[in-house]
Amino acid sequence: MRRLFPVTDETAAPAPGGASGEGAGREWSLDELAAAYAYPEPGPGGPVPWLRANMVSTLDGAAQHDGRSQPISSATDMRIFGTLRALADVVVVGAETVRREGYRPARAREDFAAMREAAGQGPAPAIAVVTAGLDLDFSLPLFTSPLVPTLILTGASAAPDRVAAAERAGARVVTAGDGIGVDPARAVHALADLGHTRLLTEGGPRLLGQIVAADVLDELCLTVAPMLTAGDAQRIAGGPAITVPHRFGLVSMLEEDGFLFTRYGRARQAY
């Protein structure tokens, strides 16, 4: 792993074997990854919600291959995936991604236990599933055996029998919309009201598109895989185009084995 941006004296210095970049030629520790992806420190007024997305894309823009993201990932991408989860209070994910990717509860990681305790966090992040119809299998471990109760984000018009089924399974249902669907801005505030201000979404593309359209995304962690897949796979964000594209700035870039691990954020952020 090596750091390509921001550029420093260590970034530019050649490592043994000719590679250049801070940290080149060795595997970064989990502590180093946690420091590289730390959430912004709370301001004088206390913590405010910060929503970051973590996605992977091929060079030609595919967010999936054969319907899943795993084939375009890498071992280091999965280490960063685990680190981002370990830093988060809650992981927000769409119902289709839960079904397609076979989501399980977040697990406690001994490597991050002290860090989470010091940050006032529980042993693992909660999973918050965004769903209008609650068309989910509530017998899955995500609902029956999480360390932290799974949250269901839905609209006020959700079917009462499905809400009851979710609650019987042990999930906590949170209303985040006036109709049948979820308003992303209300979802962010509802999670913050529960004490979850370090927010992470892992998509999928439909949910990320809704978040982008609602202008509530603060940061994008994007892995660019050195692969070409062609086909008609989804991009990382789907749905209707927004009127004015949102401009983000590059915060950092790491590289390993041709994979680029980038962070982009709003201009107002302070790192």
ChimeraX commands (.cxc) that place a marker at each C-alpha (Angstrom):
marker #1 position 0.00,0.00,0.00 radius 0.5
marker #1 position 1.22,3.49,-0.74 radius 0.5
marker #1 position -0.21,6.97,-0.33 radius 0.5
marker #1 position -0.38,8.99,-3.52 radius 0.5
marker #1 position -2.32,12.00,-2.21 radius 0.5
marker #1 position -2.00,14.30,-0.37 radius 0.5
marker #1 position 1.56,14.74,-1.58 radius 0.5
marker #1 position 4.21,14.98,1.16 radius 0.5
marker #1 position 7.98,14.46,1.34 radius 0.5
marker #1 position 7.29,10.84,2.35 radius 0.5
marker #1 position 4.85,10.40,-0.52 radius 0.5
marker #1 position 7.47,11.44,-3.07 radius 0.5
marker #1 position 10.37,9.50,-1.52 radius 0.5
marker #1 position 11.28,6.24,-3.30 radius 0.5
marker #1 position 10.83,3.07,-1.28 radius 0.5
marker #1 position 13.17,0.04,-1.44 radius 0.5
marker #1 position 12.73,-1.65,-4.80 radius 0.5
marker #1 position 11.93,1.58,-6.61 radius 0.5
marker #1 position 8.27,2.11,-5.66 radius 0.5
marker #1 position 7.42,5.57,-4.42 radius 0.5
marker #1 position 4.77,6.75,-2.01 radius 0.5
marker #1 position 4.32,6.84,1.74 radius 0.5
marker #1 position 3.96,3.29,3.10 radius 0.5
marker #1 position 4.95,1.65,-0.21 radius 0.5
marker #1 position 6.02,-1.96,-0.16 radius 0.5
marker #1 position 4.23,-3.07,3.02 radius 0.5
marker #1 position 0.76,-3.84,4.29 radius 0.5
marker #1 position -0.73,-1.04,6.36 radius 0.5
marker #1 position -1.82,-1.87,9.88 radius 0.5
marker #1 position -5.47,-1.56,10.87 radius 0.5
marker #1 position -4.53,1.38,13.09 radius 0.5
marker #1 position -3.00,3.16,10.10 radius 0.5
marker #1 position -6.08,2.50,8.00 radius 0.5
marker #1 position -8.33,3.74,10.82 radius 0.5
marker #1 position -6.30,6.95,11.04 radius 0.5
marker #1 position -6.41,7.40,7.26 radius 0.5
marker #1 position -10.22,7.09,7.23 radius 0.5
marker #1 position -11.07,8.81,10.51 radius 0.5
marker #1 position -14.30,10.79,10.66 radius 0.5
marker #1 position -13.95,14.56,11.16 radius 0.5
marker #1 position -13.59,15.59,14.79 radius 0.5
marker #1 position -16.74,17.10,16.37 radius 0.5
marker #1 position -16.91,20.90,16.37 radius 0.5
marker #1 position -17.60,23.19,19.34 radius 0.5
marker #1 position -21.31,22.41,19.11 radius 0.5
marker #1 position -20.76,18.67,19.44 radius 0.5
marker #1 position -21.08,15.85,16.89 radius 0.5
marker #1 position -23.16,16.35,13.78 radius 0.5
marker #1 position -24.19,13.65,11.29 radius 0.5
marker #1 position -21.53,12.76,8.72 radius 0.5
marker #1 position -22.62,10.41,5.95 radius 0.5
marker #1 position -19.99,8.65,3.91 radius 0.5
marker #1 position -20.48,6.08,1.17 radius 0.5
marker #1 position -18.16,3.19,0.40 radius 0.5
marker #1 position -18.39,1.81,-3.13 radius 0.5
marker #1 position -16.28,-0.02,-5.70 radius 0.5
marker #1 position -16.22,0.51,-9.46 radius 0.5
marker #1 position -14.31,-0.88,-12.43 radius 0.5
marker #1 position -12.43,1.37,-14.84 radius 0.5
marker #1 position -15.42,1.31,-17.18 radius 0.5
marker #1 position -17.90,2.26,-14.46 radius 0.5
marker #1 position -19.40,-1.09,-13.41 radius 0.5
marker #1 position -20.39,-1.27,-9.75 radius 0.5
marker #1 position -21.10,-5.02,-9.94 radius 0.5
marker #1 position -20.23,-8.11,-11.92 radius 0.5
marker #1 position -22.84,-10.86,-12.22 radius 0.5
marker #1 position -24.99,-8.78,-9.87 radius 0.5
marker #1 position -22.50,-8.61,-6.99 radius 0.5
marker #1 position -19.66,-6.29,-5.96 radius 0.5
marker #1 position -17.36,-9.01,-4.58 radius 0.5
marker #1 position -15.88,-10.07,-7.96 radius 0.5
marker #1 position -14.46,-6.58,-8.55 radius 0.5
marker #1 position -13.07,-6.20,-5.02 radius 0.5
marker #1 position -9.69,-7.21,-3.56 radius 0.5
marker #1 position -8.24,-8.32,-0.23 radius 0.5
marker #1 position -7.12,-4.76,0.59 radius 0.5
marker #1 position -10.49,-3.37,-0.46 radius 0.5
marker #1 position -12.11,-5.75,2.02 radius 0.5
marker #1 position -9.70,-4.64,4.78 radius 0.5
marker #1 position -10.74,-1.05,4.13 radius 0.5
marker #1 position -14.38,-2.18,4.01 radius 0.5
marker #1 position -13.95,-3.69,7.49 radius 0.5
marker #1 position -12.16,-0.60,8.77 radius 0.5
marker #1 position -14.89,1.74,7.57 radius 0.5
marker #1 position -17.48,-0.43,9.31 radius 0.5
marker #1 position -15.42,-0.42,12.50 radius 0.5
marker #1 position -15.37,3.39,12.49 radius 0.5
marker #1 position -19.13,3.76,11.92 radius 0.5
marker #1 position -22.02,3.97,14.35 radius 0.5
marker #1 position -24.42,2.56,11.77 radius 0.5
marker #1 position -24.25,1.05,8.28 radius 0.5
marker #1 position -27.12,2.15,6.01 radius 0.5
marker #1 position -28.00,-0.25,3.20 radius 0.5
marker #1 position -30.83,-0.71,0.72 radius 0.5
marker #1 position -33.18,-3.68,0.92 radius 0.5
marker #1 position -32.22,-4.93,-2.56 radius 0.5
marker #1 position -28.56,-5.03,-1.54 radius 0.5
marker #1 position -29.47,-6.93,1.63 radius 0.5
marker #1 position -31.24,-9.53,-0.52 radius 0.5
marker #1 position -28.65,-9.66,-3.30 radius 0.5
marker #1 position -25.47,-9.64,-1.19 radius 0.5
marker #1 position -26.77,-11.85,1.63 radius 0.5
marker #1 position -26.13,-9.27,4.34 radius 0.5
marker #1 position -25.29,-10.49,7.81 radius 0.5
marker #1 position -25.00,-8.54,11.09 radius 0.5
marker #1 position -21.82,-6.54,11.63 radius 0.5
marker #1 position -19.49,-8.47,13.90 radius 0.5
marker #1 position -17.35,-7.32,16.79 radius 0.5
marker #1 position -13.69,-6.98,15.81 radius 0.5
marker #1 position -11.17,-7.47,18.60 radius 0.5
marker #1 position -8.68,-5.29,16.71 radius 0.5
marker #1 position -11.06,-2.34,16.97 radius 0.5
marker #1 position -12.62,-3.02,20.39 radius 0.5
marker #1 position -10.53,-0.49,22.33 radius 0.5
marker #1 position -10.97,2.18,19.67 radius 0.5
marker #1 position -14.75,1.77,19.64 radius 0.5
marker #1 position -14.94,1.80,23.43 radius 0.5
marker #1 position -12.87,5.00,23.58 radius 0.5
marker #1 position -15.21,6.58,21.02 radius 0.5
marker #1 position -18.27,5.66,23.11 radius 0.5
marker #1 position -19.45,3.12,20.54 radius 0.5
marker #1 position -20.92,-0.33,21.02 radius 0.5
marker #1 position -19.09,-3.52,20.02 radius 0.5
marker #1 position -20.29,-3.31,16.41 radius 0.5
marker #1 position -22.21,-0.88,14.21 radius 0.5
marker #1 position -25.94,-1.32,13.76 radius 0.5
marker #1 position -27.24,-2.17,10.29 radius 0.5
marker #1 position -30.05,0.12,9.08 radius 0.5
marker #1 position -32.04,-1.26,6.15 radius 0.5
marker #1 position -33.84,1.27,3.93 radius 0.5
marker #1 position -37.05,-0.26,2.63 radius 0.5
marker #1 position -40.47,0.93,1.51 radius 0.5
marker #1 position -42.26,-2.42,1.37 radius 0.5
marker #1 position -40.32,-4.30,4.11 radius 0.5
marker #1 position -40.04,-7.21,1.69 radius 0.5
marker #1 position -37.37,-8.92,3.77 radius 0.5
marker #1 position -36.78,-12.36,5.25 radius 0.5
marker #1 position -36.96,-11.66,8.97 radius 0.5
marker #1 position -35.73,-15.16,9.82 radius 0.5
marker #1 position -32.22,-14.26,8.61 radius 0.5
marker #1 position -29.38,-13.71,11.12 radius 0.5
marker #1 position -29.38,-10.00,10.26 radius 0.5
marker #1 position -32.63,-9.79,12.22 radius 0.5
marker #1 position -32.51,-12.76,14.60 radius 0.5
marker #1 position -28.96,-12.61,15.97 radius 0.5
marker #1 position -27.26,-9.20,15.61 radius 0.5
marker #1 position -25.02,-7.83,18.35 radius 0.5
marker #1 position -26.93,-4.58,17.99 radius 0.5
marker #1 position -30.62,-4.62,16.96 radius 0.5
marker #1 position -31.07,-4.07,13.24 radius 0.5
marker #1 position -32.91,-0.88,12.28 radius 0.5
marker #1 position -35.57,-0.64,9.59 radius 0.5
marker #1 position -35.90,2.78,7.96 radius 0.5
marker #1 position -39.26,3.11,6.22 radius 0.5
marker #1 position -42.11,5.49,5.51 radius 0.5
marker #1 position -45.17,6.29,7.61 radius 0.5
marker #1 position -47.40,4.44,5.14 radius 0.5
marker #1 position -45.57,1.12,5.43 radius 0.5
marker #1 position -47.86,-1.90,5.72 radius 0.5
marker #1 position -48.69,-2.45,9.41 radius 0.5
marker #1 position -48.40,-6.25,9.13 radius 0.5
marker #1 position -44.85,-5.96,7.75 radius 0.5
marker #1 position -43.90,-3.47,10.46 radius 0.5
marker #1 position -45.26,-5.89,13.07 radius 0.5
marker #1 position -43.30,-8.76,11.51 radius 0.5
marker #1 position -40.09,-6.73,11.67 radius 0.5
marker #1 position -40.66,-5.83,15.30 radius 0.5
marker #1 position -41.45,-9.45,16.22 radius 0.5
marker #1 position -38.10,-10.42,14.71 radius 0.5
marker #1 position -36.35,-7.94,17.00 radius 0.5
marker #1 position -35.76,-5.10,14.55 radius 0.5
marker #1 position -36.40,-1.49,15.48 radius 0.5
marker #1 position -38.60,0.28,12.94 radius 0.5
marker #1 position -37.82,3.98,12.42 radius 0.5
marker #1 position -40.13,6.23,10.39 radius 0.5
marker #1 position -38.17,8.41,7.99 radius 0.5
marker #1 position -40.73,9.56,5.45 radius 0.5
marker #1 position -44.33,10.75,5.25 radius 0.5
marker #1 position -45.42,8.32,2.53 radius 0.5
marker #1 position -44.45,4.81,1.62 radius 0.5
marker #1 position -40.81,5.64,0.90 radius 0.5
marker #1 position -37.84,7.01,2.83 radius 0.5
marker #1 position -36.63,10.61,2.70 radius 0.5
marker #1 position -32.81,10.40,2.91 radius 0.5
marker #1 position -32.52,13.70,4.79 radius 0.5
marker #1 position -35.06,12.55,7.37 radius 0.5
marker #1 position -33.24,9.23,7.66 radius 0.5
marker #1 position -29.98,11.02,8.49 radius 0.5
marker #1 position -31.67,13.10,11.19 radius 0.5
marker #1 position -33.59,10.11,12.57 radius 0.5
marker #1 position -30.36,8.17,12.96 radius 0.5
marker #1 position -28.67,11.15,14.60 radius 0.5
marker #1 position -31.56,11.36,17.06 radius 0.5
marker #1 position -30.69,7.79,18.05 radius 0.5
marker #1 position -27.10,8.84,18.70 radius 0.5
marker #1 position -25.72,7.63,15.36 radius 0.5
marker #1 position -23.72,10.47,13.80 radius 0.5
marker #1 position -20.91,8.50,12.11 radius 0.5
marker #1 position -22.91,7.13,9.20 radius 0.5
marker #1 position -21.75,4.76,6.48 radius 0.5
marker #1 position -23.72,3.60,3.47 radius 0.5
marker #1 position -22.69,0.69,1.29 radius 0.5
marker #1 position -25.41,1.27,-1.29 radius 0.5
marker #1 position -26.59,-0.21,-3.45 radius 0.5
marker #1 position -26.71,2.05,-6.47 radius 0.5
marker #1 position -30.40,2.90,-6.12 radius 0.5
marker #1 position -30.02,4.01,-2.51 radius 0.5
marker #1 position -26.85,5.97,-3.24 radius 0.5
marker #1 position -28.61,7.71,-6.12 radius 0.5
marker #1 position -31.39,8.79,-3.74 radius 0.5
marker #1 position -28.83,10.04,-1.23 radius 0.5
marker #1 position -27.00,12.02,-3.91 radius 0.5
marker #1 position -30.26,13.52,-5.19 radius 0.5
marker #1 position -31.18,14.57,-1.64 radius 0.5
marker #1 position -27.76,16.27,-1.27 radius 0.5
marker #1 position -26.97,14.61,2.07 radius 0.5
marker #1 position -23.76,12.78,1.10 radius 0.5
marker #1 position -20.71,14.25,2.81 radius 0.5
marker #1 position -18.01,11.89,1.59 radius 0.5
marker #1 position -17.43,9.16,-0.99 radius 0.5
marker #1 position -14.85,6.42,-0.44 radius 0.5
marker #1 position -14.47,4.91,-3.90 radius 0.5
marker #1 position -12.29,1.95,-4.80 radius 0.5
marker #1 position -11.36,1.95,-8.49 radius 0.5
marker #1 position -10.64,-1.61,-9.59 radius 0.5
marker #1 position -8.15,-2.06,-12.47 radius 0.5
marker #1 position -10.67,-4.11,-14.44 radius 0.5
marker #1 position -12.79,-3.76,-17.56 radius 0.5
marker #1 position -16.08,-5.66,-17.59 radius 0.5
marker #1 position -18.24,-4.12,-20.37 radius 0.5
marker #1 position -21.84,-5.34,-20.12 radius 0.5
marker #1 position -24.72,-3.37,-18.67 radius 0.5
marker #1 position -23.87,-3.42,-14.95 radius 0.5
marker #1 position -25.14,-0.57,-12.78 radius 0.5
marker #1 position -23.02,2.43,-11.91 radius 0.5
marker #1 position -22.36,3.16,-8.22 radius 0.5
marker #1 position -25.34,5.57,-8.16 radius 0.5
marker #1 position -28.57,5.10,-10.09 radius 0.5
marker #1 position -31.86,6.89,-10.61 radius 0.5
marker #1 position -32.75,10.18,-12.31 radius 0.5
marker #1 position -30.00,12.71,-12.98 radius 0.5
marker #1 position -29.84,15.74,-10.70 radius 0.5
marker #1 position -30.18,19.23,-12.15 radius 0.5
marker #1 position -26.71,20.48,-11.20 radius 0.5
marker #1 position -23.89,17.95,-10.68 radius 0.5
marker #1 position -22.43,17.99,-7.17 radius 0.5
marker #1 position -18.70,18.82,-7.08 radius 0.5
marker #1 position -16.51,17.03,-4.52 radius 0.5
marker #1 position -12.82,17.50,-3.75 radius 0.5
marker #1 position -10.14,14.81,-3.52 radius 0.5
marker #1 position -9.18,14.19,0.12 radius 0.5
marker #1 position -6.80,11.25,-0.20 radius 0.5
marker #1 position -5.71,8.46,-2.53 radius 0.5
marker #1 position -4.01,5.16,-1.70 radius 0.5
marker #1 position -2.84,2.50,-4.16 radius 0.5
marker #1 position -2.06,-1.19,-4.07 radius 0.5
marker #1 position -1.71,-3.68,-6.91 radius 0.5
marker #1 position -3.34,-1.26,-9.33 radius 0.5
marker #1 position -6.40,-0.63,-7.13 radius 0.5
marker #1 position -6.97,3.02,-6.21 radius 0.5
marker #1 position -8.60,3.76,-2.85 radius 0.5
marker #1 position -9.91,7.31,-3.04 radius 0.5
marker #1 position -11.76,9.66,-0.70 radius 0.5
marker #1 position -13.76,12.59,-2.01 radius 0.5
marker #1 position -15.56,15.08,0.21 radius 0.5
marker #1 position -17.58,18.25,0.27 radius 0.5
marker #1 position -15.57,21.44,0.09 radius 0.5
marker #1 position -16.84,22.51,3.53 radius 0.5
marker #1 position -15.20,19.59,5.33 radius 0.5
marker #1 position -12.24,20.07,7.65 radius 0.5
marker #1 position -9.69,17.25,7.88 radius 0.5
marker link #1:1,2 radius 0.2
marker link #1:2,3 radius 0.2
marker link #1:3,4 radius 0.2
marker link #1:4,5 radius 0.2
marker link #1:5,6 radius 0.2
marker link #1:6,7 radius 0.2
marker link #1:7,8 radius 0.2
marker link #1:8,9 radius 0.2
marker link #1:9,10 radius 0.2
marker link #1:10,11 radius 0.2
marker link #1:11,12 radius 0.2
marker link #1:12,13 radius 0.2
marker link #1:13,14 radius 0.2
marker link #1:14,15 radius 0.2
marker link #1:15,16 radius 0.2
marker link #1:16,17 radius 0.2
marker link #1:17,18 radius 0.2
marker link #1:18,19 radius 0.2
marker link #1:19,20 radius 0.2
marker link #1:20,21 radius 0.2
marker link #1:21,22 radius 0.2
marker link #1:22,23 radius 0.2
marker link #1:23,24 radius 0.2
marker link #1:24,25 radius 0.2
marker link #1:25,26 radius 0.2
marker link #1:26,27 radius 0.2
marker link #1:27,28 radius 0.2
marker link #1:28,29 radius 0.2
marker link #1:29,30 radius 0.2
marker link #1:30,31 radius 0.2
marker link #1:31,32 radius 0.2
marker link #1:32,33 radius 0.2
marker link #1:33,34 radius 0.2
marker link #1:34,35 radius 0.2
marker link #1:35,36 radius 0.2
marker link #1:36,37 radius 0.2
marker link #1:37,38 radius 0.2
marker link #1:38,39 radius 0.2
marker link #1:39,40 radius 0.2
marker link #1:40,41 radius 0.2
marker link #1:41,42 radius 0.2
marker link #1:42,43 radius 0.2
marker link #1:43,44 radius 0.2
marker link #1:44,45 radius 0.2
marker link #1:45,46 radius 0.2
marker link #1:46,47 radius 0.2
marker link #1:47,48 radius 0.2
marker link #1:48,49 radius 0.2
marker link #1:49,50 radius 0.2
marker link #1:50,51 radius 0.2
marker link #1:51,52 radius 0.2
marker link #1:52,53 radius 0.2
marker link #1:53,54 radius 0.2
marker link #1:54,55 radius 0.2
marker link #1:55,56 radius 0.2
marker link #1:56,57 radius 0.2
marker link #1:57,58 radius 0.2
marker link #1:58,59 radius 0.2
marker link #1:59,60 radius 0.2
marker link #1:60,61 radius 0.2
marker link #1:61,62 radius 0.2
marker link #1:62,63 radius 0.2
marker link #1:63,64 radius 0.2
marker link #1:64,65 radius 0.2
marker link #1:65,66 radius 0.2
marker link #1:66,67 radius 0.2
marker link #1:67,68 radius 0.2
marker link #1:68,69 radius 0.2
marker link #1:69,70 radius 0.2
marker link #1:70,71 radius 0.2
marker link #1:71,72 radius 0.2
marker link #1:72,73 radius 0.2
marker link #1:73,74 radius 0.2
marker link #1:74,75 radius 0.2
marker link #1:75,76 radius 0.2
marker link #1:76,77 radius 0.2
marker link #1:77,78 radius 0.2
marker link #1:78,79 radius 0.2
marker link #1:79,80 radius 0.2
marker link #1:80,81 radius 0.2
marker link #1:81,82 radius 0.2
marker link #1:82,83 radius 0.2
marker link #1:83,84 radius 0.2
marker link #1:84,85 radius 0.2
marker link #1:85,86 radius 0.2
marker link #1:86,87 radius 0.2
marker link #1:87,88 radius 0.2
marker link #1:88,89 radius 0.2
marker link #1:89,90 radius 0.2
marker link #1:90,91 radius 0.2
marker link #1:91,92 radius 0.2
marker link #1:92,93 radius 0.2
marker link #1:93,94 radius 0.2
marker link #1:94,95 radius 0.2
marker link #1:95,96 radius 0.2
marker link #1:96,97 radius 0.2
marker link #1:97,98 radius 0.2
marker link #1:98,99 radius 0.2
marker link #1:99,100 radius 0.2
marker link #1:100,101 radius 0.2
marker link #1:101,102 radius 0.2
marker link #1:102,103 radius 0.2
marker link #1:103,104 radius 0.2
marker link #1:104,105 radius 0.2
marker link #1:105,106 radius 0.2
marker link #1:106,107 radius 0.2
marker link #1:107,108 radius 0.2
marker link #1:108,109 radius 0.2
marker link #1:109,110 radius 0.2
marker link #1:110,111 radius 0.2
marker link #1:111,112 radius 0.2
marker link #1:112,113 radius 0.2
marker link #1:113,114 radius 0.2
marker link #1:114,115 radius 0.2
marker link #1:115,116 radius 0.2
marker link #1:116,117 radius 0.2
marker link #1:117,118 radius 0.2
marker link #1:118,119 radius 0.2
marker link #1:119,120 radius 0.2
marker link #1:120,121 radius 0.2
marker link #1:121,122 radius 0.2
marker link #1:122,123 radius 0.2
marker link #1:123,124 radius 0.2
marker link #1:124,125 radius 0.2
marker link #1:125,126 radius 0.2
marker link #1:126,127 radius 0.2
marker link #1:127,128 radius 0.2
marker link #1:128,129 radius 0.2
marker link #1:129,130 radius 0.2
marker link #1:130,131 radius 0.2
marker link #1:131,132 radius 0.2
marker link #1:132,133 radius 0.2
marker link #1:133,134 radius 0.2
marker link #1:134,135 radius 0.2
marker link #1:135,136 radius 0.2
marker link #1:136,137 radius 0.2
marker link #1:137,138 radius 0.2
marker link #1:138,139 radius 0.2
marker link #1:139,140 radius 0.2
marker link #1:140,141 radius 0.2
marker link #1:141,142 radius 0.2
marker link #1:142,143 radius 0.2
marker link #1:143,144 radius 0.2
marker link #1:144,145 radius 0.2
marker link #1:145,146 radius 0.2
marker link #1:146,147 radius 0.2
marker link #1:147,148 radius 0.2
marker link #1:148,149 radius 0.2
marker link #1:149,150 radius 0.2
marker link #1:150,151 radius 0.2
marker link #1:151,152 radius 0.2
marker link #1:152,153 radius 0.2
marker link #1:153,154 radius 0.2
marker link #1:154,155 radius 0.2
marker link #1:155,156 radius 0.2
marker link #1:156,157 radius 0.2
marker link #1:157,158 radius 0.2
marker link #1:158,159 radius 0.2
marker link #1:159,160 radius 0.2
marker link #1:160,161 radius 0.2
marker link #1:161,162 radius 0.2
marker link #1:162,163 radius 0.2
marker link #1:163,164 radius 0.2
marker link #1:164,165 radius 0.2
marker link #1:165,166 radius 0.2
marker link #1:166,167 radius 0.2
marker link #1:167,168 radius 0.2
marker link #1:168,169 radius 0.2
marker link #1:169,170 radius 0.2
marker link #1:170,171 radius 0.2
marker link #1:171,172 radius 0.2
marker link #1:172,173 radius 0.2
marker link #1:173,174 radius 0.2
marker link #1:174,175 radius 0.2
marker link #1:175,176 radius 0.2
marker link #1:176,177 radius 0.2
marker link #1:177,178 radius 0.2
marker link #1:178,179 radius 0.2
marker link #1:179,180 radius 0.2
marker link #1:180,181 radius 0.2
marker link #1:181,182 radius 0.2
marker link #1:182,183 radius 0.2
marker link #1:183,184 radius 0.2
marker link #1:184,185 radius 0.2
marker link #1:185,186 radius 0.2
marker link #1:186,187 radius 0.2
marker link #1:187,188 radius 0.2
marker link #1:188,189 radius 0.2
marker link #1:189,190 radius 0.2
marker link #1:190,191 radius 0.2
marker link #1:191,192 radius 0.2
marker link #1:192,193 radius 0.2
marker link #1:193,194 radius 0.2
marker link #1:194,195 radius 0.2
marker link #1:195,196 radius 0.2
marker link #1:196,197 radius 0.2
marker link #1:197,198 radius 0.2
marker link #1:198,199 radius 0.2
marker link #1:199,200 radius 0.2
marker link #1:200,201 radius 0.2
marker link #1:201,202 radius 0.2
marker link #1:202,203 radius 0.2
marker link #1:203,204 radius 0.2
marker link #1:204,205 radius 0.2
marker link #1:205,206 radius 0.2
marker link #1:206,207 radius 0.2
marker link #1:207,208 radius 0.2
marker link #1:208,209 radius 0.2
marker link #1:209,210 radius 0.2
marker link #1:210,211 radius 0.2
marker link #1:211,212 radius 0.2
marker link #1:212,213 radius 0.2
marker link #1:213,214 radius 0.2
marker link #1:214,215 radius 0.2
marker link #1:215,216 radius 0.2
marker link #1:216,217 radius 0.2
marker link #1:217,218 radius 0.2
marker link #1:218,219 radius 0.2
marker link #1:219,220 radius 0.2
marker link #1:220,221 radius 0.2
marker link #1:221,222 radius 0.2
marker link #1:222,223 radius 0.2
marker link #1:223,224 radius 0.2
marker link #1:224,225 radius 0.2
marker link #1:225,226 radius 0.2
marker link #1:226,227 radius 0.2
marker link #1:227,228 radius 0.2
marker link #1:228,229 radius 0.2
marker link #1:229,230 radius 0.2
marker link #1:230,231 radius 0.2
marker link #1:231,232 radius 0.2
marker link #1:232,233 radius 0.2
marker link #1:233,234 radius 0.2
marker link #1:234,235 radius 0.2
marker link #1:235,236 radius 0.2
marker link #1:236,237 radius 0.2
marker link #1:237,238 radius 0.2
marker link #1:238,239 radius 0.2
marker link #1:239,240 radius 0.2
marker link #1:240,241 radius 0.2
marker link #1:241,242 radius 0.2
marker link #1:242,243 radius 0.2
marker link #1:243,244 radius 0.2
marker link #1:244,245 radius 0.2
marker link #1:245,246 radius 0.2
marker link #1:246,247 radius 0.2
marker link #1:247,248 radius 0.2
marker link #1:248,249 radius 0.2
marker link #1:249,250 radius 0.2
marker link #1:250,251 radius 0.2
marker link #1:251,252 radius 0.2
marker link #1:252,253 radius 0.2
marker link #1:253,254 radius 0.2
marker link #1:254,255 radius 0.2
marker link #1:255,256 radius 0.2
marker link #1:256,257 radius 0.2
marker link #1:257,258 radius 0.2
marker link #1:258,259 radius 0.2
marker link #1:259,260 radius 0.2
marker link #1:260,261 radius 0.2
marker link #1:261,262 radius 0.2
marker link #1:262,263 radius 0.2
marker link #1:263,264 radius 0.2
marker link #1:264,265 radius 0.2
marker link #1:265,266 radius 0.2
marker link #1:266,267 radius 0.2
marker link #1:267,268 radius 0.2
marker link #1:268,269 radius 0.2
marker link #1:269,270 radius 0.2
marker link #1:270,271 radius 0.2
view
